[in-house]
């Protein structure tokens, strides 16, 4: 089943592991509680915590999103730390 055909009710949303280090270890939590993070799910998909910019970002003409998708920004250090666990 492709990701386009799924909804959250049909996905296994069990977190298998965190990719990279915990936000507290990175000093990545802001005073207002934002703690960007990346997780691998039991399904092999990924869950991302970041700042929602869905309605602020202009996508290229060859990109799109459905009503059930959100665009989030993840700070570069968070993504780079996660990449180490993907290699």
N, C-alpha and C positions, 0 to 999 in steps of 0.2 A: 504494500500500500504506500503510495507516495505521500509526502508530507502535506501536499495540497488537499488530499482526501481525508486527512485526519482532523479531528477536533479534540479538545483536551479530555473529553469523556472517553475517548477510545485509545488514548496514549498511556503507556506505563510511565508515570511521572516519579518513579522511585529514583532517588539520587544514588548513583553508584559511587561517585567520588568527586571531590573538588579538584579542579585543575589549577595548578599554581599554588600559591600560599594563601592563607586566610587573610581577609582584609585587615584584621587587627595586627597581624605580623608585618604587613606591608605599610602600616600607617595610612591605609586608604580610606578609612571611614571619616566622613565629614561631621562637623558639629551637629548638622541637622539630621544625621542618621543614615546618610547615603553610604552604602558599602558595596561597591561594584564587585561582582564575583562571577565565576564561570563553573558550571557543573556538568559532568557527564551523567546522563540518565541510563537506567537499566536497558533501555531500548537501543542505546548507542547514539541517540540524539543528544543535543546540548541545550542547557537552560542558562540564560544569561541575565544577570542583574546589572542594569545600567540606567542612565538617564533617558527617559522617553522623549524622543525628538520626532515622533511620528508626524506631527502636524507642522513641524518647523523646517524639516529637511526637504529640499527639492530633489527628487530622484532623477537620474538620467532617463531619457525617453525609452530605453530598452529595459528598464527595471519597473517593477510594480509590487504592490502588496495588496492582500485581501483585507476585508474588514476585521478579520480575526487576528491579523498580524500587527506587531508594533515594531518600530525601529528604535533601537537603543544605542547610545554611545557608551563604549567601554574605554576607560583610559588605557593608553598604550602600555604602561607597565603591567597592568592586569593581564592584558592579552599576551604580552611577551612571556610573563611568568607561566601562563597556561600552556603556551607552545612547548615549553620544556617537557611537560607531561604527555604531550602528543607525539613526541619523537620516538 
